């Protein structure tokens, strides 16, 4: 879905909420988990981002 560079760029510009929303949008395009293998269509989400 994204590189680590993309993940950190999203966090810097939009914060954790934007990153989680992006993941949820991708999950919604693959509810059965065929393209992005996983056990559930969605799960709890937490992002901790610290910048010094």
TORTOR-683245 format. One line per 3 residues: their letters; for each residue x, y, z of C-alpha. Coordinates in nm, 2 decimals, decimal comma. Example, Ala and Ser with C-alpha at 12.3 -4.5 7.8 and 13.67 -1.06 7.14 Angstrom:
as) 1,23 -0,45 0,78; 1,37 -0,11 0,71
This chain:
xxx) 0,00 0,00 0,00; 0,28 0,24 0,09; 0,65 0,27 0,16
xxx) 0,77 0,38 0,50; 0,86 0,72 0,34; 0,49 0,75 0,24
xxx) 0,38 0,66 0,59; 0,59 0,92 0,76; 0,50 1,18 0,50
xxx) 0,13 1,12 0,57; 0,20 1,15 0,94; 0,39 1,47 0,90
xxx) 0,12 1,64 0,69; -0,20 1,49 0,82; -0,12 1,32 1,15
xxx) -0,23 0,97 1,27; -0,60 1,02 1,18; -0,52 1,07 0,81
xxx) -0,29 0,76 0,81; -0,56 0,55 0,97; -0,83 0,68 0,73
xxx) -0,60 0,60 0,43; -0,56 0,24 0,56; -0,94 0,21 0,61
xxx) -1,00 0,32 0,25; -0,76 0,06 0,12; -0,92 -0,21 0,34
xxx) -1,27 -0,11 0,20; -1,15 -0,19 -0,15; -1,06 -0,55 -0,05
xxx) -1,31 -0,67 0,21; -1,23 -1,04 0,15; -0,85 -0,99 0,20
xxx) -0,74 -1,13 -0,13; -0,52 -0,84 -0,25; -0,40 -0,74 0,10
xxx) -0,40 -1,07 0,30; -0,52 -1,04 0,66; -0,74 -1,22 0,91
xxx) -1,01 -0,96 0,93; -1,15 -0,69 0,70; -1,05 -0,43 0,96
xxx) -0,92 -0,41 1,31; -0,84 -0,17 1,59; -0,59 0,10 1,49
xxx) -0,34 0,29 1,68; -0,06 0,52 1,57; 0,20 0,68 1,79
xxx) 0,41 0,94 1,62; 0,67 1,15 1,80; 0,88 1,41 1,63
x) 1,17 1,59 1,80
